[in-house]
Amino acid sequence: MLTRHPSDILDQAKIEFLKTPLAKKYHIVNIIWLPIEPTEWIDTIKYAAQRGEPVDIAWGGGPTMFNILMQEGLLATINSSDVLKELKYIPKEIAGSPMIKTDKEGHIKWIAAALASFGFTINKAKLKEYGLPTPQKWSDLASPIFAITLPTPMVGVADPTKSTSNTRMFQIILQIYGWVKGWEIITRMAANARIYFQSGLVRDAVIRGDIAVGITIDFYGYTAQLENPKECKYILPKDGTIVNGDPIAMLKTTKHPKAAQAFIAWVLSPQGQALWMNPKINRMPINPLVFNETPQGRARPDLKAAYERTLHASTIKFNETLADDTVHSMRWFFYATLTQAHELLQKVWRQVALAYLHHKITKAEFEKLVDEMANPDKFKFKDPATGKILTFTLKVAEELNNKIFNNVSYRNQLVAEWTKLAKQRYLKVEQELKSLIGG
């Protein structure tokens, strides 16, 4: 089973499922987990099938990854009576986001196994220590005020090439604010931040107080609240979030469709959903019956209250097609221009932000410098395949998306080009700032 879930979920799921009548009915005696990076899923599925050891199920990792698997023709139709029995209690969509994904013929390809919202987790003591405001919106994390602690960042994010949840959060920002303003906010946020290579490391850093705020999926926030209740709090951004379904699906390569769908049925049942009620897991269930029909659910009124808040969060109308059509371009542009060039980006941003906060430059001058640092519509580069000069507009991001995904050599050349040009861009801004303040 391919999965993005951490070991605490996987260990418990294996123990609980193997005790069930469904496991005995279909002679399931073991589960082999494959917790690998999302960028490796497709190759793993194909390679495992060639070796005669096909993967049966994919579980967890967000809808973008599962939509890619669906586009690649790797998801089988889910149609067993065991699963269909549970679907009566699963909503088809929540806040405009699909919880059951079908193809054009209406065949079920994936089903949400849990809900997820996206926001940030704060450490109140750390905010107070540095005199930082409590953020309420995504854009607050891009504020120059968070630059005052640099080079010791008080914001944490994860690189989207390593984190599906952070991918989704950056997509949310781009859809709330638009392509140009969205990239400005993401760039300034990254400049304020320490960039981690796992989203769980962001959560852990907030819990420990290494940073004051980290962008997190909801259950990481609720875990932080339980582990450090005095200081940690999860916040749903007032400028908008989405409620995602976190999918489970059967792969076309499976040789055990009945057994695979038995596991899916259990995950969707109240008994399987009780897994999310574990205080070390704290996920939002997709099947609300868990709160009334299981002792684990009845013991978590706090999680039920969080579930109700999630259903009524300030959600945006999210364009899933647009997200899918730009996801690879977005991830690797972030990696090249923000992760790979991070040291220089942070250095120059700190100079610009402090110059503005100390009234050495005007608001108009500050905004002009930020625009030169972050505006994707002014980022010109040479396409390594054609030699043409392109600009990283939304249209170009859509045009390059599949090429970046399908051609690793092309992607690596593009990343190298983007990284080089990003560094040149930041150095140019640094020189312009010096001319403005006379340094």
C-alpha positions in Angstrom: 0.0 0.0 0.0 1.4 3.4 -1.1 0.8 5.9 1.6 1.8 9.4 2.9 0.6 8.6 6.4 3.1 8.6 9.3 3.9 5.4 11.2 1.6 6.1 14.1 -1.4 5.9 11.8 0.0 2.9 9.8 0.9 0.8 12.9 -2.5 1.3 14.5 -4.4 0.7 11.2 -2.6 -2.6 10.7 -3.3 -3.8 14.2 -7.0 -2.9 14.1 -7.8 -4.0 10.6 -6.2 -7.5 10.8 -8.5 -8.2 13.8 -11.7 -7.5 11.7 -14.1 -10.0 10.1 -13.4 -8.4 6.8 -9.7 -9.3 7.0 -10.6 -12.9 7.9 -13.2 -13.1 5.2 -10.6 -12.2 2.5 -7.7 -14.0 4.1 -5.7 -10.9 4.7 -2.8 -11.6 7.1 -0.4 -8.7 6.5 -0.1 -5.2 5.1 3.1 -4.0 3.6 3.4 -0.2 3.7 5.2 1.9 1.1 5.6 5.3 2.7 7.5 7.1 -0.1 7.6 10.6 -1.6 4.7 11.5 -3.9 7.1 12.3 -6.8 8.0 8.6 -6.7 4.5 7.0 -6.7 4.0 6.6 -10.4 7.4 5.0 -11.1 6.9 2.8 -8.0 3.5 1.6 -9.2 4.8 0.8 -12.7 8.1 -0.8 -11.5 6.3 -3.0 -8.9 3.9 -4.2 -11.5 6.8 -5.2 -13.9 8.4 -7.1 -11.1 5.2 -9.1 -10.4 4.7 -7.5 -7.0 2.0 -5.0 -7.8 0.7 -2.3 -5.4 -2.9 -2.7 -4.4 -3.9 0.6 -2.7 -2.9 4.2 -2.4 -3.9 5.9 0.9 -3.4 9.5 2.0 -1.5 12.4 0.3 -4.2 14.7 -0.8 -6.4 15.0 -3.9 -3.8 16.5 -6.2 -1.7 13.3 -6.1 -4.8 11.1 -6.6 -6.0 13.2 -9.5 -2.6 12.7 -11.1 -2.9 8.9 -10.6 -6.4 9.1 -12.1 -5.1 11.1 -15.2 -2.4 8.5 -15.6 -5.0 5.7 -15.8 -3.7 4.0 -12.6 -6.8 4.0 -10.5 -9.3 1.1 -10.7 -13.0 1.4 -10.3 -14.3 1.0 -6.7 -17.5 -1.0 -6.9 -17.6 -3.6 -4.1 -20.7 -4.1 -2.0 -18.6 -3.7 1.1 -17.6 -0.1 0.1 -21.0 0.9 -1.4 -22.6 0.0 2.0 -20.4 2.7 3.7 -20.9 5.3 1.0 -24.4 6.0 2.2 -22.8 8.1 5.0 -20.1 9.8 3.0 -21.0 13.2 1.6 -20.3 13.6 -2.1 -18.8 17.0 -1.5 -18.1 19.5 1.3 -17.7 23.2 0.8 -17.5 22.6 -2.9 -14.7 20.1 -2.7 -15.3 16.5 -3.9 -15.3 13.7 -1.4 -16.0 11.0 -4.0 -14.2 11.4 -7.3 -15.7 9.8 -10.4 -14.5 9.6 -14.0 -16.6 10.8 -17.0 -18.6 7.6 -17.0 -19.5 7.9 -13.3 -17.2 5.2 -12.0 -15.8 5.8 -8.5 -12.0 6.3 -8.6 -11.2 7.6 -5.1 -13.0 8.3 -1.9 -12.1 10.7 0.9 -11.0 8.7 3.9 -10.6 11.9 6.1 -11.1 15.6 6.0 -8.5 18.2 6.1 -8.4 22.0 6.4 -5.3 24.1 6.1 -4.0 27.0 8.3 -1.2 27.6 10.7 -0.2 26.6 14.2 1.2 29.2 16.5 3.4 29.1 19.6 2.0 31.9 21.8 5.1 32.1 24.0 7.4 32.5 21.0 5.2 35.3 19.5 5.3 37.1 22.8 9.0 36.7 23.2 9.7 38.5 20.0 6.8 40.9 20.1 5.2 39.5 17.0 1.5 39.8 16.3 -0.7 36.7 16.2 -1.3 36.0 12.5 -4.9 35.7 11.3 -4.4 35.5 7.6 -2.0 33.9 5.1 -0.8 37.3 4.1 0.2 38.1 7.8 3.0 35.6 7.4 4.4 37.6 4.6 4.6 40.8 6.7 7.9 42.6 7.0 7.4 42.5 10.8 8.4 38.8 10.7 11.8 39.9 9.2 12.9 41.5 12.4 14.0 38.2 13.9 16.1 37.2 10.8 18.5 35.5 10.3 16.6 33.5 13.0 13.3 32.7 11.3 10.1 32.6 13.3 8.0 31.3 10.5 8.1 27.7 9.2 7.0 26.2 5.8 7.8 23.0 4.0 9.1 22.7 0.5 6.2 21.7 -1.8 8.3 19.2 -3.7 8.4 17.2 -0.5 5.0 18.0 1.1 1.6 17.5 -0.5 -0.1 19.5 2.3 2.2 22.5 1.8 1.6 22.2 -2.0 -2.1 22.6 -1.3 -1.6 25.6 1.0 0.4 27.5 -1.6 -2.3 26.6 -4.2 -4.9 28.1 -1.8 -2.9 31.3 -1.5 -2.5 31.6 -5.3 -6.2 31.1 -5.7 -7.2 33.6 -3.0 -4.9 36.4 -4.2 -4.3 35.5 -7.9 -1.1 34.5 -9.7 0.9 37.7 -9.2 -0.1 38.8 -5.7 -0.2 35.2 -4.6 3.5 34.6 -5.6 4.4 37.9 -3.8 2.9 36.6 -0.6 4.5 33.1 -1.0 7.9 34.7 -1.8 7.7 37.0 1.3 6.5 34.1 3.5 9.3 31.9 2.3 11.8 34.7 2.9 10.5 35.1 6.5 10.7 31.3 7.0 12.9 28.4 7.7 12.1 25.9 4.9 11.8 22.3 6.1 11.8 19.2 4.0 8.9 17.5 5.8 5.6 19.1 6.9 5.8 17.2 10.2 9.1 19.0 11.0 7.2 22.3 10.8 4.7 21.1 13.4 7.4 19.8 15.7 9.3 23.1 15.5 6.2 25.0 16.6 5.6 22.5 19.5 9.2 22.9 20.7 9.2 26.7 20.3 11.9 26.7 17.6 9.6 28.9 15.6 6.5 31.0 16.4 4.2 30.0 13.6 4.2 27.2 11.0 1.8 26.5 8.2 0.2 23.1 8.9 -2.6 20.8 7.9 -5.3 20.8 10.6 -4.5 17.5 12.4 -0.9 18.6 12.9 -2.3 21.7 14.6 -4.6 19.7 16.8 -1.8 17.4 17.8 0.3 20.5 18.7 -2.5 21.7 20.9 -2.7 18.4 22.7 1.1 18.1 23.1 1.6 21.7 24.2 -1.8 23.0 25.2 -0.5 26.0 27.1 1.2 27.6 24.1 0.1 26.0 20.8 -3.1 26.9 18.9 -4.3 26.0 15.4 -5.8 28.9 13.4 -8.1 28.7 10.3 -7.0 31.7 8.2 -9.7 34.5 7.9 -8.7 35.2 4.3 -9.8 31.6 3.4 -9.0 28.0 3.4 -10.5 24.9 1.8 -11.8 21.6 3.2 -10.1 18.8 1.4 -10.9 15.1 1.3 -7.8 13.0 1.8 -8.3 10.0 -0.5 -8.0 6.3 -0.6 -8.1 4.4 -3.9 -7.5 1.0 -5.4 -4.8 0.7 -8.1 -5.3 -0.9 -11.5 -2.3 -3.1 -10.8 -3.9 -4.9 -7.9 -4.3 -8.7 -8.1 -6.5 -8.7 -5.1 -9.5 -6.3 -5.8 -11.8 -7.8 -3.3 -9.3 -7.7 -0.5 -8.2 -4.2 -1.4 -11.8 -2.9 -1.4 -12.3 -4.7 2.0 -9.6 -2.5 3.5 -11.1 0.6 1.9 -14.6 -0.3 3.3 -13.1 -0.7 6.8 -11.3 2.7 6.6 -14.6 4.3 5.7 -16.7 2.6 8.4 -17.2 4.1 11.9 -14.8 1.4 13.2 -12.1 2.4 10.8 -12.8 6.1 11.3 -12.1 5.6 15.0 -8.5 5.4 14.0 -8.6 9.2 13.6 -9.8 9.7 17.1 -6.5 8.6 18.7 -5.1 11.6 20.6 -1.8 11.1 18.7 -3.5 11.3 15.3 -6.4 13.8 15.7 -7.8 13.7 12.1 -11.2 14.9 10.9 -13.3 11.9 10.0 -15.2 11.7 6.7 -17.9 9.5 8.3 -19.6 11.5 11.1 -21.2 8.3 12.6 -17.8 7.7 14.3 -18.7 10.3 17.0 -21.9 8.5 18.0 -21.2 4.9 17.2 -17.8 4.3 18.6 -16.4 4.7 22.1 -13.4 6.4 20.7 -15.5 9.0 18.9 -17.7 9.6 22.0 -14.6 10.3 24.0 -13.5 13.2 21.7 -16.0 16.0 22.1 -13.1 18.4 21.3 -12.5 16.8 18.0 -16.2 16.8 17.2 -16.3 20.6 17.9 -13.3 21.0 15.7 -15.1 19.0 13.0 -18.1 21.4 13.2 -15.8 24.4 13.0 -14.1 22.9 9.9 -17.5 22.4 8.2 -18.2 26.1 8.7 -14.8 27.5 8.1 -14.3 30.5 5.8 -13.8 28.5 2.6 -13.0 29.6 -0.9 -14.3 28.3 -4.2 -11.3 26.2 -5.1 -10.6 25.4 -8.8 -9.2 21.9 -8.7 -8.6 21.8 -12.4 -6.4 24.9 -12.3 -4.5 23.5 -9.3 -3.9 20.2 -11.2 -2.9 22.1 -14.4 -0.1 24.2 -12.6 1.0 21.9 -9.7 4.3 20.7 -11.1 5.3 24.2 -12.4 4.4 25.7 -9.1 6.3 23.1 -7.0 9.5 23.3 -9.0 9.4 27.1 -9.4 9.1 27.4 -5.6 12.0 24.9 -5.2 14.2 26.7 -7.7 13.6 30.3 -6.8 12.8 30.1 -3.0 14.3 26.9 -1.6 17.5 26.7 -3.7 18.1 30.5 -3.6 16.8 30.8 0.0 20.0 32.1 1.7 20.3 35.1 -0.7 16.5 35.6 -0.8 16.3 35.9 3.0 19.3 38.1 3.2 18.0 40.6 0.7 14.4 40.5 2.0 15.7 41.3 5.5 17.5 44.4 4.2 14.4 45.5 2.3 12.0 44.8 5.1 14.1 46.6 7.8 14.7 49.6 5.5 11.0 50.0 5.2 10.2 49.4 8.9 12.9 51.9 9.8 11.5 54.5 7.3 14.6 54.5 5.2 12.5 53.8 2.1 8.9 54.8 1.3 6.0 52.4 0.9 6.1 52.9 -2.8 9.8 52.1 -3.0 9.2 49.1 -0.8 6.4 47.8 -3.0 8.5 48.3 -6.1 11.4 46.3 -4.7 9.1 43.5 -3.6 7.6 43.5 -7.1 11.0 43.1 -8.6 11.8 40.2 -6.2 8.6 38.3 -6.5 6.5 39.1 -9.6 6.3 36.0 -11.8 5.0 38.0 -14.7 8.4 39.8 -14.8 10.5 36.6 -14.5 12.0 35.9 -17.9 13.9 32.7 -18.7 15.1 30.6 -21.6 13.2 27.4 -22.3 15.9 24.7 -22.3 14.0 22.7 -25.0 13.2 25.5 -27.5 15.6 28.3 -26.6 12.6 30.7 -26.5 12.5 33.4 -23.9 9.4 32.9 -21.7 7.9 34.7 -18.8 6.5 32.7 -15.8 2.9 33.8 -16.3 0.0 31.6 -15.3 -0.5 30.6 -19.0 3.2 29.5 -19.3 3.0 27.6 -16.0 0.1 25.6 -17.5 1.9 25.0 -20.7 5.1 23.7 -19.0 3.2 21.7 -16.3 3.2 18.3 -18.0 6.6 18.7 -19.6 8.1 19.3 -16.1 6.3 16.2 -14.8 7.1 13.9 -17.6 10.7 14.9 -18.4 13.1 14.9 -15.5 16.1 16.1 -17.6 14.1 19.0 -18.8 12.9 19.8 -15.3 16.4 19.7 -13.9 17.7 22.1 -16.6 14.7 24.4 -15.9 15.4 24.4 -12.2 19.0 25.2 -12.7 18.0 28.1 -15.0 15.4 29.4 -12.6 17.7 29.2 -9.6 20.5 31.2 -11.4 18.0 33.9 -12.5 16.4 34.1 -9.1 19.7 34.8 -7.5 20.5 37.4 -10.1 17.1 39.0 -9.4 17.7 39.2 -5.7 21.2 40.7 -6.2 19.8 43.3 -8.4 17.2 44.3 -5.8 20.0 44.5 -3.2 21.9 46.9 -5.4 18.8 49.0 -6.0 18.1 49.2 -2.3 21.7 50.4 -1.6 21.3 53.2 -4.2 18.0 54.2 -2.5 19.4 54.4 1.0 22.9 55.5 0.0 24.9 52.4 1.1 
